[in-house]
Amino acid sequence: MKVSECEVTSLSSEEQQQKWERYKSGTEDIFKFREFKITKTEDNDDYIDIYAEKKQEDGDKIKAIARFPKNPQIGVKTIRTLGKLQEEEDLDEALLIAESALTHYAKKESVKLGIEIISSSNPLFNIFEHELVPQHIKLKAKEVKSFLSKYQIEKHQIPKILETDPAVKAIQAKAGDVVKIIRNPEMGEEGAYYRVIIKSSSRLRLTDHKATAKKAVTKKKTKIKPKETAKPKETAKPKETAKPKETAKPKETAKPKETAKPKETAKSKTPKTDISEINGIGSKTAELLKKNKFDTVKKLATAKQEDIEAIPGIGESTAKSIIKEAKKLSKK
């Protein structure tokens, strides 16, 4: 930390101002990648705050703030101050531009408060202006649905890209999203590639699963031989005692099993509730959901938000509300 302090003090006021302008420009680029519009910028002795917002398909607005602390030392206090500002101004997203590494506790606090940290490992310049970096576009739910139906595939069959990829970070895409990569704009759709975003830990899990599966197979193979030698010993004795089994007439008394009438009480299960009884679902919305095979409360409670969003006429906030209310009703 002492080194960073020396570096700051060694810069002239003009150089310091130029550095802050670079960070400010880079932060504005990040917002532009994510389709935000800058609404205002505040510059004081401690911070540079950039406010932005964007409209969603359902008309709702998402408000965000990006803060660059002029003091390179970032601790828990800096994170909490930004979290408090986010709460007071009712902001949906908060970004902190970190010039130096965060302390362990500051990182934990940022995760707790849901503050995104843009550090030296994240792009603070327009990476898409470089000739070797193709344009990356995050597809909307409807676009993903039409893409999958066009090629008759499932999402897991699309080639993968890690969420730690700098271009993926720049457009704020997350695991599960589908990205369109335009490598050759002159070729149109033929010059486009598609990738589904996965977490960096997903590959490790797959390899671990394969490794454990191989171990299980080898264990089973080693157990086969002793089982073959054990069979003649086990089958020798029961053949002699097989005669008394003919007197197993008591099995006929197994009639009490007929008293398994309690199974009939299975009818006492709670009757299926019509989805129109879910709070917030009108008759038109219910028809749309039923047409798309979401005809029970259970199906809606276990549905993915992106699948419901893909239904024409249903936006992100409506889909989120439907799933939430369906889960409540299914628990009753």
Secondary structure, DSSP 8 states (H G I E B T S, - for coil): -HHHHHHHHHS-HHHHHHHHHHHHHHHHHHHHHTT-EEEEEEE-SSEEEEEEEEE-TTS-EEEEEEEEESSS---HHHHHHHHHHHHHTT-SEEEEE-SS---HHHHHHHHHHT-EEE-TTS--S-GGGSTTS-EEEE--HHHHHHHHHHHT--GGGS-EEETTSHHHHHTT--TT-EEEEES-GGGGGGGEEEEEEE-HHHHHHHHHHHHHHHHHHHHHHHHHHHHHHHHHHHHHHHHHTTTGGGG-GGGGG-GGGGG-GGGGGGGGS-----GGGSTT--HHHHHHHHHTT--SHHHHHT--HHHHHTSTT--HHHHHHHHHHHHHHHH-
